[in-house]
Amino acid sequence: MAMPYIDGRIFDRELKKGSAELLILSLLDARPRHGYEIGKLIEQRSKGTLRFHVASLYPLLYRLERRGWIQGRWVEKTGQRRRRYYRLTPFGREVAQAEARRLEQMVRLARRSGLVPRKA
C-alpha cells in the first residue's frame, strides 16, 4: 500500500496544535493558571521544544474557552497587572481524558508498527 506524501511542515503544525491543546488542558487540571504561566510551563516541560508567542497562545486559549473546555476570569491583585486565570471545565476534563487515551493508542500502534522503538 502506497502512503501519500505528507508535508512535514503541515504535519508539525497540526501535531503542535493538537498537543498544545492537550498540554494546556493537562496543566489546568492541576489548578487555574494565567496565560503567561501556561506558556512558560509548556516551554519548561518540553525543554524548549514547544514555545508559544502571545500571538498564538492567547487565540488558542480563547478558542478552548469558546468550545467550553476551559473558563477564564479576570483577577486583579494590588500592585499587579490584571490577569485572566483559566480553569478546566468538567467538559474540558472529559475531552482531555479522551484525547490522552487517543494519544496512548496512537503511540501503542506506532510501536507495534515499528515506527517508534519500544522502551528498553
Secondary structure, DSSP 8 states (H G I E B T S, - for coil): -------HHHHHHHHHHHHHHHHHHHHHHHS-EEHHHHHHHHHHHTTTSS---HHHHHHHHHHHHHTTSEEEEEE--TTS--EEEEEE-HHHHHHHHHHHHHHHHHHHHHHHHTSS----
